[in-house]
């Protein structure tokens, strides 16, 4: 039985992942459910050493929506600290743990389409998650000799914890060619990445977004205030 | 590309061999009045302002740490009090650290994130607010790196901060478009500026030859060439370019192999 360790946000996406992986007979542990726990990297490093998972899925905790002009330096510091700094050192600990195990493995960073295509009102979230895509590539290079793959999975605009007005939700749904945009789709993609068949797939930014990034909406952004 | 009558601010511009000075002098040569900023090298910063005045431009040396939002806000207030307005901001201040991913330290990571990301956010936000207040549009330009597009093995966090600028610039460009403010970034490749003086892979003649061999155009970039790209993005001719990235790298970022 393969062991999955999940670090980060506790929301619908995490729940969908849990159900899907348990259905496929993976054992499953969830740590760092809160942002504070997620920043306690030394504790998480110990968890990695103790659990020695086959699969690590990291879900950075900071998600927010708001106009850049209204953002504060304190909000930027918080987002940078939670999403980039903490994730960087979780991944560094993972590098040491996975490289030392010599049994291969899978690392996935859960992300959002705003990290790949900027969206109005999501500068904090998109910028900090975008930074992680460079780290994913770097870690993929360093862990490739150990048969560990490292990828990120970007969920669609609606499959995140953002609280959106109803009209924005409707616009985003209309801009998604395959209208279904559920947590289950991202969970399925993660499951694929964790399969033996995906052993040659590394350093990539994959999307489970129903083709959202294939299109450009017309008129004003649904995120405009 | 006449910038006469425009007022610009360039951060990280004290040192004469720096990209910041290449940009400040290019904007001044095109006619702009240019304020220069740095957190350190204050004697040199004053000398740069004097150089710009000797070119017949109004100038100002403003010390501020871009990671401190209060200092950045005061810098913009000082600039507007002295030069009347701001039309162009070039957020250039940044640092680099060379460490493998296994060896990166918390201190270096925090320094990189604070200066290269928080610093850009602080400078761009303060300048954008003033531009919105003025109601006549503006130009926001960030100096990122070729590493926005390609990764190098000993600068993982530096690369992450530069890659993040794709997302940042795009998102802010969308937000500020209704105000006719354009937001873009340029990606310098290998420039022998003070930033690279301590690079571990550029110490010997053999290192330099290896660097040259890695650039399709076979040489380092000049600070004047970075200034030329910024001058274009700051000009009226670039009024329809927003959310874009221009690599100024001799082809370094084109592909992995030559």
Interface residues (C-beta under 8 A of the other chain):
Chain A: X67 X68 X69 X71 X72 X73 X76 X77 X80 X84 X85 X88 X89 X91 X92 X95 X96 X114 X115 X117 X118 X119 X120 X121 X122 X123 X126 X127 X128 X129 X130 X131 X132 X133 X134 X135 X137 X138 X139 X141 X142 X221
Chain B: X69 X100 X101 X102 X104 X106 X109 X110 X113 X114 X117 X118 X121 X122 X124 X125 X128 X129 X132 X147 X151 X153 X156 X157 X159 X160 X161 X162 X163 X164 X165 X166 X167 X168 X169 X170 X171 X172 X173 X174 X175 X176 X243
